[in-house]
Structures are given as structure tokens and as C-alpha cells.
Amino acid sequence: DFKLLLDKGDFLKESPGHQVTKSPEKQEKALENETQNLLRYFFIGLALPNDKFWVNLRPDSPDDILDPDLEKTDIGRIFLEADVQLKKDTAGFTSPQTPEGKAYWDKLYQKAGELFGTENITIPT
């Protein structure tokens, strides 16, 4: 038997995916719904072993995207969404068409040249 304390913190502030409502009744209902979601996630975290919490969107492993137990939960969906966003962000930050991405690739190729020389090599992806 244990007790859990949730602090609503800055729940009423605007944030992505959260719209501030004017009426106190709607605010209370939204807070109650979010609390239920958090509790559901918490209990899933207690119920599943740690080795179930992974996501893999590698193109060379299309059959191993989510653990079968995790894919039955909202957390599985959240993991997938987060991994997709991570891949989009990484692609954006490392794109050679941006100044930051060009600097990244220039430094990477410079370091590779220092470590491995300037031979043409195949880099597995």
C-alpha cells in the first residue's frame, strides 16, 4: 500500500497540446483527465519490467518496433511519437543544407580523415 501525491504545478499555463479554458469547471475537468492519464502511465510503469520500455524505428529492423506488451499501451504510442520527433530533429540539425549541419559534416569528415586517413571507404548505415 502506498500513497501518491501529484502536484498540478503549472498545468493551467498554455503549452503545446494544452489549451487554457476560461471556465473553472472545464479547467477542473481537464486537470482531472490529465491526472487520470498520469496515473495510468505510472501504473503501466510499475506493471511492466524495465526491459519492455524501448522503441526501435530502424529501417533494418522492421519487425522490432515496440515490445509487444508496450505496444498495447498509450506509452507505446508516446514512445513512437517521441522517436519520430527525435529522428526529424536529428535530420534537421545534421542536414548539410543548413549552416549547422554543414559545420557538423565538415567536422565529422575532418575527424574521420585524422583517424582513418583520406582513403575512400564505405560507411555502413
N, C-alpha and C positions, 0 to 999 in steps of 0.2 A: 504494500500500500504506500503510495507516495502522493505528494501534492505538487501541482504545477502552477506557477504564477506567470501570467502573461501581462506585460505592460503594453498598453496601446501606443505608447511613445508618441511619434509624430504622425500617427495614422491619418489624421484629418488634413494634413498638408497634401497639396497636389503632388502627384508623382506619376510616372508612366504607368498606364493601366488602371489608375485610380482617379476617379472623378469626385470632386468635392460636391456634396449635395447640400442644399440650403436647409431642408427641414431636419430638425433633431431626430425625428422618427426614422427617416431614411438613413441618417448618419449612424444611428444605433443599429439598425438592421444590417447595414454594410459592415460595421465593426463586428457584429455577431457572426456574419457569414465568413469574414476573414479569419476570425478566431477559430471557427469550426475547421476551416482549411488547414490552419497551422497545427491544430490538434491532430487532424488526420495524418498530416505529414510526419508529425512527431511520433505517432503510434506506428506508422509504417517503418520509421527508422528504428524503433525498438523491436519490431516483429521480424525484420529481415536481417540476416547476418551481413556483416560489413562487406564480404566478398560479392554481394549481389549488387552493389552500387557502382556500376560502371556503364559507360556508353562508348560505342565504337562506330564511327562513321567512315572508316577507312574503305576505300573502293575495292581493295583486295580482300576484304573480309565481309562480303555482303550478308552472310548468314549469322554473323555475330554482332548484331547492332546493340541489343539490350539483353540483359539477363531475363529469362522467361518469367520469373516472378516479379521483377521490377516493371516489366512492360505492361503488367495488369494494373498499374497504379498511376496516379497523376504525377508522381515524382518522376516516373519514366519519361513522360511527355515533357516535363520541365527539363530533365537532363538532355533530351534530344534537342529541344529548342535552344538551350544554352550552348550545346556543342556546335550546332549550326551557326549560331551567332559568333562563337569563337573562331570558327573557320572563316566566316565572312570578314571579321575584323582582321584576322591574320593576313588574309589575302589582300585586303585593302592597305594594310600597313606595309606589306612587303612587295607591293606592286611596283615594278621598275618604272612605271609611268608616273609615279609620284616622286617628289624630291626625297622624301624619307625612304621610300622603297629603293630608289636608285642608290642612295647612300648605303643602305643595308647590303644590297647585292655587291656594290663596289668593295665594301669592307670584307664581305664573305669571300669573294674571289681573290682579294689580296691575301687574306689569311690562308686560304687553300693553296695559293701559289707558294707562300712561305713554307708551309708544311709539306706539300707534296710535289712541288715543282710546277712547271708550266706545261707538262705533257697533256695531251688530250686524253681525258679519262671519262668513262661512263659513270654517271652518278645514279645509282638506283633510287627510284622513287616509290 
